């Protein structure tokens, strides 16, 4: 039985699919984060109240564990044309925006945490050429972790000067990016 932080107790009592809260200061990104491993894409088309919604609500990939947590917790959110949900992640294409927004706050139900951005990149999904960032949640070896981080940094739009080491916990935020078919903009951060 989860005993959520006081600030999330009321929300959790309204919907126990809630796994945490994501926020990036001075942006519209300030949302509950959902987790339904048995129905992974449910919140792609449902809001917090489980009502049908084109906006959805940010949600955690089914193979990640927000409570343990996994080596990498992946959160997906729509890139809405009105700037809501994860559309604000597109601002990370601009290094100046990154310089003003180097951290992401992701609280689980039981812990508050800050993450430092290590890489921002674009890739494609559902094809053989794109980086399959969405498959990485648990590193079996130090090399696997290091290879993942190096690939993120190699694809990065710019050098943040920040990296991660084996044992660090990662947070990956993903939204649609429309310059490529099935494109994604991905922000990877490490827990600090």
Secondary structure, 3 states (H helix, E strand, C coil): CCCCCHHHHHHHHHCCCEEEEEECCCCCCEEEEECCHHHCCHHHCECCCCCECCCCCCEECCCCCCCCCCCEEEEECCECCCCCECHHHHHHHCHHHHHHCCEEEEEECCCCCEEEEEEEEEEECCCCCCCCHHHCCCCCCHHHHHHHHHHHHHHCCCCCCCCCCCCCCEEEEEEECCCCCCEEEEEEEEEC
